[in-house]
Amino acid sequence: MWIGLVQLSSKPGNGLLDSCKGAYVNVLALALNAGDFIKIVKKAVQEMGFDFIQIEDVELFSERSEFYEINDNLINLAIEV
């Protein structure tokens, strides 16, 4: 399980962010390595009607949770995946 912080922007007609032009979101995905994770995330972001801007802080979820406090919602999501 990998985690990263994605910056994305809305494509015209995508109302998921209401009137916001973009957002930063934490993303979780099962992947073999960091490169695979980035490919999976880019594809998912585009399929949801957003433009992928950049991704930061890509690391294994287990490593992130060792050094940082993780929001309960994110932990529950990781358990589901």
N, C-alpha and C positions, 0 to 999 in steps of 0.2 A: 504494500500500500504506500503510495506516494502522495505528497501534498505540495501545493504551490499557491502563490498569490498571483492571480491573473488580472490584468487590466484589459477591459473590453469596452467597445462602444456599440451603441445601437445602430442597426441598419434602418433605413426609412421603412415605416410600416410595422416595426417591431415595438409593441407597446408594453413589453415586460418591465421596462424601467420607468414607465410613465413618461414624464417630461425630461428625465435625466438623459444627458448625452452619453454617459458612460459610467463605469463602476469598477471597483476593485473587489474581487471575490476569491475566497479560499476554495480550492478545488481539490478533490480527492479522486484517485483512480488506481486501479490495479495495473501495474506495468512491470516489465522486466528490468528497466533501468530508467535513468533520468531522461534520456533521449526519447525512449518509447513513451514515457509519460507525457512529454511535451507534444508529441505527435497526436496522441489520443485526445489531449485537452484541446489542441487547435481544431481538430475535427469536430469535437462536441460543441465547442463555442460557435463555430460556423453553422453547424446543423441547427442550433437554437436561434439563429438569426442575428448573431452579433459578429462584429469584426474583432479579431484577436489583435491586441496591440502589443502586449509583452507579458512575460511571466517571470516572476522573481521567487527567490527563496525555495527552490525546488529541493526537496529532501525526503527521505523515508519518513513516514508518519511516526514510526517508533523512535527515530532520532529526535524529531521535533518535540514529541511528548516527554522525552527525557529532560530537555533543557528549558522548556517553556510551558506555561499553564495553557491548557487547551480548553476552549469553550465546550460545555457539556453537549451542545447540539452537534458540534463537529465530532466529538467522541462517539455519540450515538450513530451518526452517519457512517463513521468508519466501521463500527460494529456491523451495521447493516450490509455494507459492501463486502 
